[in-house]
Amino acid sequence: MEQKKLKILVVDDKWNMRNLIKMYLNRQDWLVTEASDGKEALELMRFYGDNVHLNHKKRK
């Protein structure tokens, strides 16, 4: 029986950071969706639904 990939939404305004995280998670067999800001993330969350975990780290 094939196991379903886990989905994750990566949100960051910097493309290089999103890409780095996406490459890592793809290697861990995650299905990755990206958003460049909060508004785009909310739109994607409405579209995809499912379980969601939000995590925000403010940079100094």
N, CA, C and O atoms as a CHARMM CRD file, in Angstrom:
* protein
*
  240
    1    1 MET  N      0.85100  -1.18700   0.00000 PROA 1      0.00000
    2    1 MET  CA     0.00000   0.00000   0.00000 PROA 1      0.00000
    3    1 MET  C      0.89200   1.24400   0.00000 PROA 1      0.00000
    4    1 MET  O      1.81200   1.36200   0.80900 PROA 1      0.00000
    5    2 GLU  N      0.60500   2.16600  -0.91800 PROA 2      0.00000
    6    2 GLU  CA     1.39200   3.39300  -1.03300 PROA 2      0.00000
    7    2 GLU  C      0.94100   4.40800   0.00700 PROA 2      0.00000
    8    2 GLU  O     -0.25300   4.64900   0.18300 PROA 2      0.00000
    9    3 GLN  N      1.91800   5.00200   0.69600 PROA 3      0.00000
   10    3 GLN  CA     1.61900   5.98500   1.73100 PROA 3      0.00000
   11    3 GLN  C      1.42600   7.35800   1.09400 PROA 3      0.00000
   12    3 GLN  O      2.18500   7.75600   0.21100 PROA 3      0.00000
   13    4 LYS  N      0.39900   8.08000   1.55400 PROA 4      0.00000
   14    4 LYS  CA     0.10200   9.41300   1.05500 PROA 4      0.00000
   15    4 LYS  C      1.13700  10.40900   1.57500 PROA 4      0.00000
   16    4 LYS  O      1.48900  10.38700   2.75400 PROA 4      0.00000
   17    5 LYS  N      1.62500  11.28900   0.68200 PROA 5      0.00000
   18    5 LYS  CA     2.59000  12.31100   1.09100 PROA 5      0.00000
   19    5 LYS  C      1.92300  13.33900   2.00000 PROA 5      0.00000
   20    5 LYS  O      0.76400  13.70500   1.80800 PROA 5      0.00000
   21    6 LEU  N      2.67700  13.78900   2.98300 PROA 6      0.00000
   22    6 LEU  CA     2.20100  14.86000   3.84500 PROA 6      0.00000
   23    6 LEU  C      2.36100  16.18500   3.12100 PROA 6      0.00000
   24    6 LEU  O      3.32200  16.38300   2.37700 PROA 6      0.00000
   25    7 LYS  N      1.40800  17.09900   3.34200 PROA 7      0.00000
   26    7 LYS  CA     1.43100  18.40800   2.68500 PROA 7      0.00000
   27    7 LYS  C      1.86900  19.48200   3.66800 PROA 7      0.00000
   28    7 LYS  O      1.55700  19.43600   4.85700 PROA 7      0.00000
   29    8 ILE  N      2.60600  20.45100   3.12900 PROA 8      0.00000
   30    8 ILE  CA     3.04700  21.57200   3.96400 PROA 8      0.00000
   31    8 ILE  C      3.04200  22.84600   3.12500 PROA 8      0.00000
   32    8 ILE  O      3.32500  22.81700   1.92700 PROA 8      0.00000
   33    9 LEU  N      2.71800  23.95400   3.76500 PROA 9      0.00000
   34    9 LEU  CA     2.73400  25.26200   3.11600 PROA 9      0.00000
   35    9 LEU  C      3.89800  26.05300   3.70800 PROA 9      0.00000
   36    9 LEU  O      3.94200  26.30000   4.91300 PROA 9      0.00000
   37   10 VAL  N      4.82700  26.44100   2.86200 PROA 10     0.00000
   38   10 VAL  CA     5.99300  27.22400   3.27300 PROA 10     0.00000
   39   10 VAL  C      5.74300  28.67600   2.88600 PROA 10     0.00000
   40   10 VAL  O      5.46500  28.97700   1.72500 PROA 10     0.00000
   41   11 VAL  N      5.84200  29.57500   3.86300 PROA 11     0.00000
   42   11 VAL  CA     5.57100  30.99300   3.62100 PROA 11     0.00000
   43   11 VAL  C      6.79100  31.81300   4.02900 PROA 11     0.00000
   44   11 VAL  O      7.22900  31.76300   5.17800 PROA 11     0.00000
   45   12 ASP  N      7.32400  32.55200   3.09400 PROA 12     0.00000
   46   12 ASP  CA     8.42500  33.47200   3.37500 PROA 12     0.00000
   47   12 ASP  C      8.47600  34.48100   2.24000 PROA 12     0.00000
   48   12 ASP  O      8.21400  34.13400   1.08900 PROA 12     0.00000
   49   13 ASP  N      8.80900  35.71400   2.55000 PROA 13     0.00000
   50   13 ASP  CA     8.86900  36.73500   1.50400 PROA 13     0.00000
   51   13 ASP  C     10.14000  36.62600   0.66100 PROA 13     0.00000
   52   13 ASP  O     10.22800  37.22500  -0.41100 PROA 13     0.00000
   53   14 LYS  N     11.10200  35.87900   1.13300 PROA 14     0.00000
   54   14 LYS  CA    12.35200  35.72100   0.38500 PROA 14     0.00000
   55   14 LYS  C     12.33900  34.40500  -0.38600 PROA 14     0.00000
   56   14 LYS  O     12.22300  33.33100   0.20500 PROA 14     0.00000
   57   15 TRP  N     12.45800  34.49800  -1.71500 PROA 15     0.00000
   58   15 TRP  CA    12.41100  33.31300  -2.56500 PROA 15     0.00000
   59   15 TRP  C     13.49900  32.32300  -2.20100 PROA 15     0.00000
   60   15 TRP  O     13.25000  31.11900  -2.15600 PROA 15     0.00000
   61   16 ASN  N     14.70400  32.81500  -1.93900 PROA 16     0.00000
   62   16 ASN  CA    15.81600  31.89100  -1.65900 PROA 16     0.00000
   63   16 ASN  C     15.56500  31.07200  -0.38900 PROA 16     0.00000
   64   16 ASN  O     15.95200  29.90400  -0.33100 PROA 16     0.00000
   65   17 MET  N     14.93500  31.65000   0.61000 PROA 17     0.00000
   66   17 MET  CA    14.62600  30.91400   1.84000 PROA 17     0.00000
   67   17 MET  C     13.54200  29.87000   1.56900 PROA 17     0.00000
   68   17 MET  O     13.66000  28.72600   2.00700 PROA 17     0.00000
   69   18 ARG  N     12.47900  30.26300   0.84400 PROA 18     0.00000
   70   18 ARG  CA    11.42400  29.30100   0.49700 PROA 18     0.00000
   71   18 ARG  C     12.00100  28.13800  -0.29800 PROA 18     0.00000
   72   18 ARG  O     11.66900  26.98000  -0.04600 PROA 18     0.00000
   73   19 ASN  N     12.86800  28.45200  -1.26200 PROA 19     0.00000
   74   19 ASN  CA    13.44500  27.42400  -2.11400 PROA 19     0.00000
   75   19 ASN  C     14.31300  26.45600  -1.30400 PROA 19     0.00000
   76   19 ASN  O     14.25300  25.24500  -1.52000 PROA 19     0.00000
   77   20 LEU  N     15.10700  26.97200  -0.39000 PROA 20     0.00000
   78   20 LEU  CA    15.95300  26.12900   0.45500 PROA 20     0.00000
   79   20 LEU  C     15.10000  25.16700   1.29400 PROA 20     0.00000
   80   20 LEU  O     15.38900  23.97300   1.37200 PROA 20     0.00000
   81   21 ILE  N     14.05700  25.70300   1.91400 PROA 21     0.00000
   82   21 ILE  CA    13.16700  24.87400   2.73700 PROA 21     0.00000
   83   21 ILE  C     12.44600  23.85100   1.86800 PROA 21     0.00000
   84   21 ILE  O     12.31400  22.68700   2.24600 PROA 21     0.00000
   85   22 LYS  N     11.98100  24.29400   0.69800 PROA 22     0.00000
   86   22 LYS  CA    11.27400  23.39300  -0.22100 PROA 22     0.00000
   87   22 LYS  C     12.17500  22.23600  -0.65600 PROA 22     0.00000
   88   22 LYS  O     11.74000  21.08500  -0.66200 PROA 22     0.00000
   89   23 MET  N     13.42000  22.53100  -1.01800 PROA 23     0.00000
   90   23 MET  CA    14.34300  21.47300  -1.44900 PROA 23     0.00000
   91   23 MET  C     14.54600  20.45400  -0.32100 PROA 23     0.00000
   92   23 MET  O     14.54100  19.24800  -0.56400 PROA 23     0.00000
   93   24 TYR  N     14.72400  20.93500   0.89400 PROA 24     0.00000
   94   24 TYR  CA    14.91900  20.03500   2.03500 PROA 24     0.00000
   95   24 TYR  C     13.68400  19.15500   2.24900 PROA 24     0.00000
   96   24 TYR  O     13.80100  17.93800   2.39500 PROA 24     0.00000
   97   25 LEU  N     12.51200  19.77300   2.26500 PROA 25     0.00000
   98   25 LEU  CA    11.28600  19.02400   2.53700 PROA 25     0.00000
   99   25 LEU  C     10.95500  18.04400   1.41900 PROA 25     0.00000
  100   25 LEU  O     10.45400  16.95100   1.68400 PROA 25     0.00000
  101   26 ASN  N     11.22900  18.42300   0.16800 PROA 26     0.00000
  102   26 ASN  CA    11.00700  17.48700  -0.93600 PROA 26     0.00000
  103   26 ASN  C     11.85200  16.23400  -0.76000 PROA 26     0.00000
  104   26 ASN  O     11.39500  15.13200  -1.06200 PROA 26     0.00000
  105   27 ARG  N     13.06200  16.38800  -0.28100 PROA 27     0.00000
  106   27 ARG  CA    13.92700  15.22800  -0.03000 PROA 27     0.00000
  107   27 ARG  C     13.39700  14.35900   1.09700 PROA 27     0.00000
  108   27 ARG  O     13.69400  13.16700   1.16500 PROA 27     0.00000
  109   28 GLN  N     12.60900  14.96300   1.98400 PROA 28     0.00000
  110   28 GLN  CA    11.99900  14.21400   3.08500 PROA 28     0.00000
  111   28 GLN  C     10.63000  13.67000   2.68600 PROA 28     0.00000
  112   28 GLN  O      9.89100  13.15800   3.52700 PROA 28     0.00000
  113   29 ASP  N     10.29400  13.78100   1.39800 PROA 29     0.00000
  114   29 ASP  CA     9.05300  13.24800   0.80300 PROA 29     0.00000
  115   29 ASP  C      7.78600  14.01200   1.20500 PROA 29     0.00000
  116   29 ASP  O      6.70700  13.42800   1.29400 PROA 29     0.00000
  117   30 TRP  N      7.92300  15.30800   1.44400 PROA 30     0.00000
  118   30 TRP  CA     6.77400  16.17100   1.68800 PROA 30     0.00000
  119   30 TRP  C      6.27800  16.73600   0.35700 PROA 30     0.00000
  120   30 TRP  O      7.06000  16.90300  -0.57900 PROA 30     0.00000
  121   31 LEU  N      5.00500  17.02300   0.27300 PROA 31     0.00000
  122   31 LEU  CA     4.40900  17.72100  -0.85900 PROA 31     0.00000
  123   31 LEU  C      4.33300  19.19900  -0.46500 PROA 31     0.00000
  124   31 LEU  O      3.53800  19.57000   0.39800 PROA 31     0.00000
  125   32 VAL  N      5.15800  20.04200  -1.09600 PROA 32     0.00000
  126   32 VAL  CA     5.35500  21.42200  -0.65400 PROA 32     0.00000
  127   32 VAL  C      4.61300  22.41100  -1.56000 PROA 32     0.00000
  128   32 VAL  O      4.69500  22.33800  -2.78600 PROA 32     0.00000
  129   33 THR  N      3.89000  23.33500  -0.92400 PROA 33     0.00000
  130   33 THR  CA     3.27900  24.47200  -1.60400 PROA 33     0.00000
  131   33 THR  C      3.91000  25.72000  -1.00800 PROA 33     0.00000
  132   33 THR  O      4.20900  25.76500   0.18500 PROA 33     0.00000
  133   34 GLU  N      4.11300  26.74200  -1.85000 PROA 34     0.00000
  134   34 GLU  CA     4.79500  27.96000  -1.39400 PROA 34     0.00000
  135   34 GLU  C      3.87900  29.17400  -1.46900 PROA 34     0.00000
  136   34 GLU  O      2.98300  29.25100  -2.31000 PROA 34     0.00000
  137   35 ALA  N      4.12600  30.11900  -0.57000 PROA 35     0.00000
  138   35 ALA  CA     3.47200  31.42700  -0.61000 PROA 35     0.00000
  139   35 ALA  C      4.50500  32.47900  -0.24500 PROA 35     0.00000
  140   35 ALA  O      5.37400  32.24800   0.59600 PROA 35     0.00000
  141   36 SER  N      4.40200  33.63900  -0.89000 PROA 36     0.00000
  142   36 SER  CA     5.39300  34.68300  -0.65800 PROA 36     0.00000
  143   36 SER  C      4.96300  35.70000   0.40300 PROA 36     0.00000
  144   36 SER  O      5.76100  36.54500   0.80800 PROA 36     0.00000
  145   37 ASP  N      3.71200  35.62300   0.85100 PROA 37     0.00000
  146   37 ASP  CA     3.25600  36.53700   1.90400 PROA 37     0.00000
  147   37 ASP  C      2.01700  35.95300   2.59200 PROA 37     0.00000
  148   37 ASP  O      1.48900  34.92100   2.17900 PROA 37     0.00000
  149   38 GLY  N      1.57500  36.62500   3.63100 PROA 38     0.00000
  150   38 GLY  CA     0.43600  36.14400   4.40100 PROA 38     0.00000
  151   38 GLY  C     -0.85400  36.07900   3.61100 PROA 38     0.00000
  152   38 GLY  O     -1.63400  35.14100   3.77700 PROA 38     0.00000
  153   39 LYS  N     -1.09100  37.05800   2.75800 PROA 39     0.00000
  154   39 LYS  CA    -2.32100  37.08000   1.96500 PROA 39     0.00000
  155   39 LYS  C     -2.38600  35.86200   1.04300 PROA 39     0.00000
  156   39 LYS  O     -3.41200  35.18600   0.96700 PROA 39     0.00000
  157   40 GLU  N     -1.29700  35.59200   0.35400 PROA 40     0.00000
  158   40 GLU  CA    -1.24700  34.43100  -0.53200 PROA 40     0.00000
  159   40 GLU  C     -1.40400  33.12900   0.27200 PROA 40     0.00000
  160   40 GLU  O     -2.06400  32.19000  -0.17400 PROA 40     0.00000
  161   41 ALA  N     -0.79500  33.08900   1.45000 PROA 41     0.00000
  162   41 ALA  CA    -0.90000  31.90000   2.30000 PROA 41     0.00000
  163   41 ALA  C     -2.34400  31.63800   2.71000 PROA 41     0.00000
  164   41 ALA  O     -2.80100  30.49500   2.68100 PROA 41     0.00000
  165   42 LEU  N     -3.06300  32.68800   3.08900 PROA 42     0.00000
  166   42 LEU  CA    -4.46600  32.52600   3.47600 PROA 42     0.00000
  167   42 LEU  C     -5.31600  32.03700   2.31100 PROA 42     0.00000
  168   42 LEU  O     -6.19300  31.19300   2.49400 PROA 42     0.00000
  169   43 GLU  N     -5.06500  32.56000   1.11500 PROA 43     0.00000
  170   43 GLU  CA    -5.79900  32.10600  -0.07000 PROA 43     0.00000
  171   43 GLU  C     -5.54400  30.61900  -0.32800 PROA 43     0.00000
  172   43 GLU  O     -6.47200  29.86500  -0.61900 PROA 43     0.00000
  173   44 LEU  N     -4.28700  30.20600  -0.21800 PROA 44     0.00000
  174   44 LEU  CA    -3.94800  28.79500  -0.42600 PROA 44     0.00000
  175   44 LEU  C     -4.55600  27.91200   0.65700 PROA 44     0.00000
  176   44 LEU  O     -5.00200  26.80100   0.37200 PROA 44     0.00000
  177   45 MET  N     -4.57700  28.39300   1.89100 PROA 45     0.00000
  178   45 MET  CA    -5.16900  27.61600   2.97400 PROA 45     0.00000
  179   45 MET  C     -6.67000  27.43700   2.75500 PROA 45     0.00000
  180   45 MET  O     -7.21000  26.36900   3.04600 PROA 45     0.00000
  181   46 ARG  N     -7.34600  28.45900   2.25000 PROA 46     0.00000
  182   46 ARG  CA    -8.77400  28.33700   1.94400 PROA 46     0.00000
  183   46 ARG  C     -8.99900  27.31700   0.83000 PROA 46     0.00000
  184   46 ARG  O     -9.96200  26.55000   0.86400 PROA 46     0.00000
  185   47 PHE  N     -8.11300  27.31500  -0.14400 PROA 47     0.00000
  186   47 PHE  CA    -8.24000  26.41100  -1.28300 PROA 47     0.00000
  187   47 PHE  C     -7.95600  24.96400  -0.88000 PROA 47     0.00000
  188   47 PHE  O     -8.72200  24.06200  -1.21900 PROA 47     0.00000
  189   48 TYR  N     -6.86500  24.74500  -0.16300 PROA 48     0.00000
  190   48 TYR  CA    -6.45200  23.38300   0.17400 PROA 48     0.00000
  191   48 TYR  C     -7.10900  22.83400   1.42600 PROA 48     0.00000
  192   48 TYR  O     -7.28800  21.62300   1.55400 PROA 48     0.00000
  193   49 GLY  N     -7.47500  23.72200   2.35900 PROA 49     0.00000
  194   49 GLY  CA    -8.10400  23.26600   3.59100 PROA 49     0.00000
  195   49 GLY  C     -7.18400  22.38700   4.41200 PROA 49     0.00000
  196   49 GLY  O     -6.02100  22.72600   4.62900 PROA 49     0.00000
  197   50 ASP  N     -7.70000  21.26100   4.86800 PROA 50     0.00000
  198   50 ASP  CA    -6.96800  20.27600   5.66400 PROA 50     0.00000
  199   50 ASP  C     -6.51300  20.84500   6.99500 PROA 50     0.00000
  200   50 ASP  O     -6.91200  21.93600   7.40200 PROA 50     0.00000
  201   51 ASN  N     -5.68000  20.08400   7.65000 PROA 51     0.00000
  202   51 ASN  CA    -5.11400  20.50500   8.92600 PROA 51     0.00000
  203   51 ASN  C     -4.00000  21.50500   8.67800 PROA 51     0.00000
  204   51 ASN  O     -3.21700  21.36000   7.73900 PROA 51     0.00000
  205   52 VAL  N     -3.93700  22.51200   9.52000 PROA 52     0.00000
  206   52 VAL  CA    -2.95900  23.57300   9.31300 PROA 52     0.00000
  207   52 VAL  C     -2.23900  23.86600  10.62500 PROA 52     0.00000
  208   52 VAL  O     -2.85000  23.91300  11.69200 PROA 52     0.00000
  209   53 HSD  N     -0.94200  24.05800  10.52100 PROA 53     0.00000
  210   53 HSD  CA    -0.14000  24.50500  11.65900 PROA 53     0.00000
  211   53 HSD  C      0.55900  25.79300  11.23400 PROA 53     0.00000
  212   53 HSD  O      1.31600  25.80100  10.26300 PROA 53     0.00000
  213   54 LEU  N      0.31200  26.85200  11.94200 PROA 54     0.00000
  214   54 LEU  CA     0.94600  28.12400  11.63200 PROA 54     0.00000
  215   54 LEU  C      2.12300  28.36200  12.57700 PROA 54     0.00000
  216   54 LEU  O      2.03100  28.11100  13.77800 PROA 54     0.00000
  217   55 ASN  N      3.21200  28.84400  12.02400 PROA 55     0.00000
  218   55 ASN  CA     4.38100  29.15100  12.81900 PROA 55     0.00000
  219   55 ASN  C      5.00000  30.42200  12.25000 PROA 55     0.00000
  220   55 ASN  O      5.25600  30.50800  11.04900 PROA 55     0.00000
  221   56 HSD  N      5.23600  31.39500  13.09700 PROA 56     0.00000
  222   56 HSD  CA     5.79700  32.65500  12.63400 PROA 56     0.00000
  223   56 HSD  C      7.01900  32.98100  13.46500 PROA 56     0.00000
  224   56 HSD  O      6.97700  32.96000  14.69500 PROA 56     0.00000
  225   57 LYS  N      8.08300  33.27700  12.79400 PROA 57     0.00000
  226   57 LYS  CA     9.28800  33.70700  13.50300 PROA 57     0.00000
  227   57 LYS  C      9.65600  35.08600  12.97600 PROA 57     0.00000
  228   57 LYS  O      9.95500  35.25700  11.79400 PROA 57     0.00000
  229   58 LYS  N      9.63000  36.04100  13.84900 PROA 58     0.00000
  230   58 LYS  CA     9.96900  37.40400  13.47300 PROA 58     0.00000
  231   58 LYS  C     11.48200  37.55200  13.46900 PROA 58     0.00000
  232   58 LYS  O     12.15700  37.20300  14.43700 PROA 58     0.00000
  233   59 ARG  N     11.99500  38.06600  12.38300 PROA 59     0.00000
  234   59 ARG  CA    13.42900  38.29900  12.27900 PROA 59     0.00000
  235   59 ARG  C     13.75600  39.69300  12.76900 PROA 59     0.00000
  236   59 ARG  O     12.98000  40.63400  12.60100 PROA 59     0.00000
  237   60 LYS  N     14.92400  39.80200  13.38000 PROA 60     0.00000
  238   60 LYS  CA    15.34900  41.11300  13.90000 PROA 60     0.00000
  239   60 LYS  C     16.20800  41.81300  12.88800 PROA 60     0.00000
  240   60 LYS  O     16.66700  42.92900  13.13300 PROA 60     0.00000
